Amino acid sequence: MSNKTYKKIEIIGTSGDSFAKAVESGVRKASESLRHIDWFEVTELRGRVEDGKVAEYQVSLKLGLRLE
């Protein structure tokens, strides 16, 4: 088994549908410009309310990027 080293960064994912979709959206968007994302950790859940209804789901994510 080889040793691996990771860098950890934090992003915020959003969705109008659900917390799960907010995670997927954040990881998908981060993958467009970052390489070697191996894992994520949800650190915070929150949302935005508009006119008494949930308008947006937001998740804080820590991403583990495997260093080359």
N, CA, C and O atoms as a Tinker XYZ file with bonds, in Angstrom:
   272  protein
     1  N      0.840000   -1.186000    0.000000    73     2
     2  CA     0.000000    0.000000    0.000000    64     1     3
     3  C      0.884000    1.248000    0.000000    63     2     4     5
     4  O      1.789000    1.367000    0.826000    81     3
     5  N      0.629000    2.160000   -0.908000    73     3     6
     6  CA     1.438000    3.372000   -0.987000    64     5     7
     7  C      0.889000    4.457000   -0.067000    63     6     8     9
     8  O     -0.308000    4.509000    0.219000    81     7
     9  N      1.788000    5.317000    0.384000    73     7    10
    10  CA     1.381000    6.448000    1.216000    64     9    11
    11  C      0.817000    7.539000    0.329000    63    10    12    13
    12  O      1.312000    7.760000   -0.776000    81    11
    13  N     -0.202000    8.216000    0.796000    73    11    14
    14  CA    -0.816000    9.311000    0.055000    64    13    15
    15  C     -0.835000   10.550000    0.936000    63    14    16    17
    16  O     -0.945000   10.456000    2.159000    81    15
    17  N     -0.727000   11.702000    0.306000    73    15    18
    18  CA    -0.802000   12.980000    1.005000    64    17    19
    19  C     -1.913000   13.787000    0.379000    63    18    20    21
    20  O     -2.060000   13.814000   -0.843000    81    19
    21  N     -2.706000   14.453000    1.224000    73    19    22
    22  CA    -3.864000   15.201000    0.758000    64    21    23
    23  C     -3.781000   16.665000    1.159000    63    22    24    25
    24  O     -3.184000   17.020000    2.176000    81    23
    25  N     -4.383000   17.489000    0.350000    73    23    26
    26  CA    -4.619000   18.890000    0.702000    64    25    27
    27  C     -6.121000   19.003000    0.931000    63    26    28    29
    28  O     -6.906000   18.404000    0.195000    81    27
    29  N     -6.525000   19.756000    1.933000    73    27    30
    30  CA    -7.942000   19.907000    2.245000    64    29    31
    31  C     -8.360000   21.348000    1.956000    63    30    32    33
    32  O     -7.720000   22.297000    2.410000    81    31
    33  N     -9.448000   21.494000    1.191000    73    31    34
    34  CA    -9.995000   22.821000    0.915000    64    33    35
    35  C    -11.471000   22.832000    1.290000    63    34    36    37
    36  O    -12.088000   21.776000    1.433000    81    35
    37  N    -12.029000   24.009000    1.446000    73    35    38
    38  CA   -13.438000   24.143000    1.815000    64    37    39
    39  C    -14.184000   24.900000    0.727000    63    38    40    41
    40  O    -13.712000   25.919000    0.223000    81    39
    41  N    -15.363000   24.382000    0.371000    73    39    42
    42  CA   -16.227000   25.026000   -0.609000    64    41    43
    43  C    -17.650000   25.044000   -0.066000    63    42    44    45
    44  O    -17.943000   24.397000    0.940000    81    43
    45  N    -18.531000   25.782000   -0.729000    73    43    46
    46  CA   -19.955000   25.801000   -0.403000    64    45    47
    47  C    -20.711000   25.366000   -1.651000    63    46    48    49
    48  O    -20.564000   25.975000   -2.711000    81    47
    49  N    -21.522000   24.312000   -1.529000    73    47    50
    50  CA   -22.373000   23.855000   -2.628000    64    49    51
    51  C    -23.801000   24.310000   -2.380000    63    50    52    53
    52  O    -24.242000   24.388000   -1.234000    81    51
    53  N    -24.529000   24.612000   -3.461000    73    51    54
    54  CA   -25.907000   25.077000   -3.319000    64    53    55
    55  C    -26.833000   24.334000   -4.280000    63    54    56    57
    56  O    -26.405000   23.819000   -5.313000    81    55
    57  N    -28.108000   24.293000   -3.911000    73    55    58
    58  CA   -29.137000   23.689000   -4.764000    64    57    59
    59  C    -30.496000   24.225000   -4.348000    63    58    60    61
    60  O    -30.713000   24.555000   -3.182000    81    59
    61  N    -31.381000   24.306000   -5.275000    73    59    62
    62  CA   -32.755000   24.675000   -4.971000    64    61    63
    63  C    -33.612000   23.478000   -4.605000    63    62    64    65
    64  O    -34.781000   23.639000   -4.254000    81    63
    65  N    -33.039000   22.257000   -4.683000    73    63    66
    66  CA   -33.821000   21.030000   -4.487000    64    65    67
    67  C    -33.612000   20.335000   -3.147000    63    66    68    69
    68  O    -34.580000   19.974000   -2.478000    81    67
    69  N    -32.337000   20.145000   -2.746000    73    67    70
    70  CA   -32.074000   19.383000   -1.516000    64    69    71
    71  C    -30.622000   19.553000   -1.075000    63    70    72    73
    72  O    -29.786000   20.063000   -1.820000    81    71
    73  N    -30.340000   19.111000    0.160000    73    71    74
    74  CA   -28.970000   19.120000    0.645000    64    73    75
    75  C    -28.103000   18.159000   -0.168000    63    74    76    77
    76  O    -26.959000   18.476000   -0.493000    81    75
    77  N    -28.649000   16.982000   -0.498000    73    75    78
    78  CA   -27.884000   16.006000   -1.286000    64    77    79
    79  C    -27.503000   16.585000   -2.645000    63    78    80    81
    80  O    -26.377000   16.393000   -3.106000    81    79
    81  N    -28.419000   17.281000   -3.281000    73    79    82
    82  CA   -28.126000   17.898000   -4.586000    64    81    83
    83  C    -27.103000   19.019000   -4.431000    63    82    84    85
    84  O    -26.311000   19.258000   -5.343000    81    83
    85  N    -27.107000   19.707000   -3.297000    73    83    86
    86  CA   -26.122000   20.752000   -3.045000    64    85    87
    87  C    -24.721000   20.146000   -2.940000    63    86    88    89
    88  O    -23.754000   20.731000   -3.428000    81    87
    89  N    -24.611000   18.978000   -2.306000    73    87    90
    90  CA   -23.327000   18.273000   -2.230000    64    89    91
    91  C    -22.873000   17.891000   -3.633000    63    90    92    93
    92  O    -21.731000   18.152000   -4.013000    81    91
    93  N    -23.764000   17.273000   -4.401000    73    91    94
    94  CA   -23.433000   16.849000   -5.762000    64    93    95
    95  C    -23.007000   18.031000   -6.627000    63    94    96    97
    96  O    -22.049000   17.934000   -7.394000    81    95
    97  N    -23.721000   19.141000   -6.500000    73    95    98
    98  CA   -23.411000   20.338000   -7.268000    64    97    99
    99  C    -22.029000   20.884000   -6.916000    63    98   100   101
   100  O    -21.258000   21.248000   -7.803000    81    99
   101  N    -21.723000   20.939000   -5.643000    73    99   102
   102  CA   -20.432000   21.441000   -5.202000    64   101   103
   103  C    -19.272000   20.578000   -5.678000    63   102   104   105
   104  O    -18.268000   21.093000   -6.170000    81   103
   105  N    -19.413000   19.261000   -5.530000    73   103   106
   106  CA   -18.353000   18.339000   -5.953000    64   105   107
   107  C    -18.187000   18.390000   -7.474000    63   106   108   109
   108  O    -17.064000   18.416000   -7.978000    81   107
   109  N    -19.292000   18.404000   -8.193000    73   107   110
   110  CA   -19.236000   18.445000   -9.666000    64   109   111
   111  C    -18.531000   19.713000  -10.153000    63   110   112   113
   112  O    -17.664000   19.652000  -11.024000    81   111
   113  N    -18.906000   20.855000   -9.589000    73   111   114
   114  CA   -18.306000   22.124000  -10.009000    64   113   115
   115  C    -16.822000   22.172000   -9.637000    63   114   116   117
   116  O    -16.002000   22.616000  -10.441000    81   115
   117  N    -16.469000   21.726000   -8.440000    73   115   118
   118  CA   -15.067000   21.722000   -8.019000    64   117   119
   119  C    -14.240000   20.808000   -8.926000    63   118   120   121
   120  O    -13.080000   21.107000   -9.213000    81   119
   121  N    -14.823000   19.708000   -9.375000    73   119   122
   122  CA   -14.117000   18.763000  -10.245000    64   121   123
   123  C    -13.780000   19.349000  -11.607000    63   122   124   125
   124  O    -12.916000   18.823000  -12.308000    81   123
   125  N    -14.441000   20.416000  -11.988000    73   123   126
   126  CA   -14.153000   21.058000  -13.271000    64   125   127
   127  C    -12.789000   21.749000  -13.264000    63   126   128   129
   128  O    -12.160000   21.884000  -14.314000    81   127
   129  N    -12.327000   22.187000  -12.092000    73   127   130
   130  CA   -11.060000   22.916000  -12.046000    64   129   131
   131  C    -10.024000   22.305000  -11.096000    63   130   132   133
   132  O     -8.877000   22.751000  -11.069000    81   131
   133  N    -10.410000   21.301000  -10.324000    73   131   134
   134  CA    -9.486000   20.658000   -9.391000    64   133   135
   135  C     -9.300000   19.191000   -9.771000    63   134   136   137
   136  O    -10.243000   18.527000  -10.201000    81   135
   137  N     -8.079000   18.698000   -9.609000    73   135   138
   138  CA    -7.793000   17.297000   -9.929000    64   137   139
   139  C     -7.681000   16.469000   -8.655000    63   138   140   141
   140  O     -7.379000   16.987000   -7.580000    81   139
   141  N     -7.929000   15.186000   -8.799000    73   139   142
   142  CA    -7.688000   14.191000   -7.747000    64   141   143
   143  C     -8.512000   14.417000   -6.484000    63   142   144   145
   144  O     -7.998000   14.247000   -5.379000    81   143
   145  N     -9.782000   14.797000   -6.629000    73   143   146
   146  CA   -10.658000   14.874000   -5.456000    64   145   147
   147  C    -11.003000   13.438000   -5.067000    63   146   148   149
   148  O    -11.619000   12.711000   -5.847000    81   147
   149  N    -10.610000   13.033000   -3.873000    73   147   150
   150  CA   -10.833000   11.657000   -3.431000    64   149   151
   151  C    -11.948000   11.523000   -2.401000    63   150   152   153
   152  O    -12.537000   10.449000   -2.279000    81   151
   153  N    -12.249000   12.576000   -1.665000    73   151   154
   154  CA   -13.284000   12.463000   -0.625000    64   153   155
   155  C    -13.844000   13.836000   -0.290000    63   154   156   157
   156  O    -13.278000   14.871000   -0.642000    81   155
   157  N    -14.980000   13.805000    0.405000    73   155   158
   158  CA   -15.574000   15.047000    0.905000    64   157   159
   159  C    -16.121000   14.810000    2.302000    63   158   160   161
   160  O    -16.400000   13.679000    2.700000    81   159
   161  N    -16.265000   15.901000    3.032000    73   159   162
   162  CA   -16.816000   15.879000    4.385000    64   161   163
   163  C    -17.789000   17.053000    4.499000    63   162   164   165
   164  O    -17.416000   18.194000    4.227000    81   163
   165  N    -19.021000   16.784000    4.893000    73   163   166
   166  CA   -20.003000   17.848000    5.098000    64   165   167
   167  C    -19.785000   18.420000    6.495000    63   166   168   169
   168  O    -19.845000   17.698000    7.490000    81   167
   169  N    -19.532000   19.724000    6.556000    73   167   170
   170  CA   -19.237000   20.348000    7.851000    64   169   171
   171  C    -20.372000   21.224000    8.358000    63   170   172   173
   172  O    -20.445000   21.523000    9.550000    81   171
   173  N    -21.260000   21.639000    7.452000    73   171   174
   174  CA   -22.345000   22.528000    7.876000    64   173   175
   175  C    -23.498000   22.442000    6.872000    63   174   176   177
   176  O    -23.284000   22.352000    5.663000    81   175
   177  N    -24.716000   22.471000    7.400000    73   175   178
   178  CA   -25.935000   22.532000    6.585000    64   177   179
   179  C    -26.663000   23.824000    6.917000    63   178   180   181
   180  O    -26.810000   24.177000    8.087000    81   179
   181  N    -27.114000   24.523000    5.899000    73   179   182
   182  CA   -27.909000   25.729000    6.125000    64   181   183
   183  C    -28.711000   25.996000    4.870000    63   182   184   185
   184  O    -28.595000   25.263000    3.888000    81   183
   185  N    -29.519000   27.032000    4.893000    73   183   186
   186  CA   -30.321000   27.364000    3.718000    64   185   187
   187  C    -30.746000   28.815000    3.718000    63   186   188   189
   188  O    -30.504000   29.570000    4.659000    81   187
   189  N    -31.381000   29.166000    2.635000    73   187   190
   190  CA   -31.877000   30.529000    2.470000    64   189   191
   191  C    -33.396000   30.461000    2.375000    63   190   192   193
   192  O    -33.949000   29.606000    1.683000    81   191
   193  N    -34.066000   31.375000    3.080000    73   191   194
   194  CA   -35.530000   31.434000    3.099000    64   193   195
   195  C    -35.986000   32.664000    2.333000    63   194   196   197
   196  O    -35.440000   33.756000    2.491000    81   195
   197  N    -36.997000   32.464000    1.500000    73   195   198
   198  CA   -37.566000   33.569000    0.733000    64   197   199
   199  C    -39.085000   33.441000    0.755000    63   198   200   201
   200  O    -39.626000   32.400000    0.385000    81   199
   201  N    -39.764000   34.478000    1.181000    73   199   202
   202  CA   -41.232000   34.489000    1.275000    64   201   203
   203  C    -41.776000   33.320000    2.099000    63   202   204   205
   204  O    -42.794000   32.720000    1.754000    81   203
   205  N    -41.078000   33.011000    3.192000    73   203   206
   206  CA   -41.539000   31.968000    4.098000    64   205   207
   207  C    -41.312000   30.547000    3.611000    63   206   208   209
   208  O    -41.821000   29.604000    4.217000    81   207
   209  N    -40.552000   30.367000    2.522000    73   207   210
   210  CA   -40.284000   29.033000    1.977000    64   209   211
   211  C    -38.788000   28.844000    1.794000    63   210   212   213
   212  O    -38.043000   29.810000    1.633000    81   211
   213  N    -38.358000   27.587000    1.819000    73   211   214
   214  CA   -36.955000   27.285000    1.564000    64   213   215
   215  C    -36.665000   27.596000    0.099000    63   214   216   217
   216  O    -37.268000   27.018000   -0.805000    81   215
   217  N    -35.734000   28.518000   -0.118000    73   215   218
   218  CA   -35.388000   28.931000   -1.479000    64   217   219
   219  C    -34.102000   28.269000   -1.964000    63   218   220   221
   220  O    -33.906000   28.092000   -3.167000    81   219
   221  N    -33.221000   27.901000   -1.024000    73   219   222
   222  CA   -31.933000   27.322000   -1.421000    64   221   223
   223  C    -31.348000   26.521000   -0.275000    63   222   224   225
   224  O    -31.392000   26.943000    0.881000    81   223
   225  N    -30.800000   25.360000   -0.605000    73   223   226
   226  CA   -30.071000   24.526000    0.351000    64   225   227
   227  C    -28.584000   24.788000    0.153000    63   226   228   229
   228  O    -28.108000   24.874000   -0.979000    81   227
   229  N    -27.853000   24.913000    1.255000    73   227   230
   230  CA   -26.422000   25.193000    1.191000    64   229   231
   231  C    -25.673000   24.221000    2.094000    63   230   232   233
   232  O    -26.114000   23.930000    3.205000    81   231
   233  N    -24.541000   23.722000    1.613000    73   231   234
   234  CA   -23.697000   22.830000    2.411000    64   233   235
   235  C    -22.253000   23.302000    2.349000    63   234   236   237
   236  O    -21.748000   23.642000    1.279000    81   235
   237  N    -21.600000   23.321000    3.488000    73   235   238
   238  CA   -20.158000   23.556000    3.528000    64   237   239
   239  C    -19.494000   22.194000    3.410000    63   238   240   241
   240  O    -19.837000   21.258000    4.132000    81   239
   241  N    -18.537000   22.094000    2.491000    73   239   242
   242  CA   -17.848000   20.836000    2.235000    64   241   243
   243  C    -16.348000   21.031000    2.367000    63   242   244   245
   244  O    -15.807000   22.052000    1.943000    81   243
   245  N    -15.684000   20.056000    2.951000    73   243   246
   246  CA   -14.238000   19.994000    2.902000    64   245   247
   247  C    -13.909000   18.895000    1.893000    63   246   248   249
   248  O    -14.416000   17.778000    1.991000    81   247
   249  N    -13.059000   19.224000    0.929000    73   247   250
   250  CA   -12.663000   18.288000   -0.099000    64   249   251
   251  C    -11.224000   17.852000    0.137000    63   250   252   253
   252  O    -10.367000   18.674000    0.463000    81   251
   253  N    -10.958000   16.559000   -0.028000    73   251   254
   254  CA    -9.601000   16.031000    0.059000    64   253   255
   255  C     -9.033000   15.844000   -1.326000    63   254   256   257
   256  O     -9.546000   15.043000   -2.108000    81   255
   257  N     -7.961000   16.587000   -1.643000    73   255   258
   258  CA    -7.308000   16.508000   -2.942000    64   257   259
   259  C     -6.002000   15.733000   -2.770000    63   258   260   261
   260  O     -5.128000   16.136000   -2.002000    81   259
   261  N     -5.881000   14.633000   -3.483000    73   259   262
   262  CA    -4.656000   13.837000   -3.412000    64   261   263
   263  C     -3.537000   14.551000   -4.155000    63   262   264   265
   264  O     -3.687000   14.879000   -5.332000    81   263
   265  N     -2.427000   14.793000   -3.487000    73   263   266
   266  CA    -1.298000   15.470000   -4.105000    64   265   267
   267  C     -0.502000   14.493000   -4.974000    63   266   268   269
   268  O     -0.344000   13.319000   -4.639000    81   267
   269  N     -0.015000   15.004000   -6.078000    73   267   270
   270  CA     0.747000   14.164000   -7.004000    64   269   271
   271  C      2.148000   13.918000   -6.490000    63   270   272
   272  O      2.934000   13.230000   -7.141000    81   271
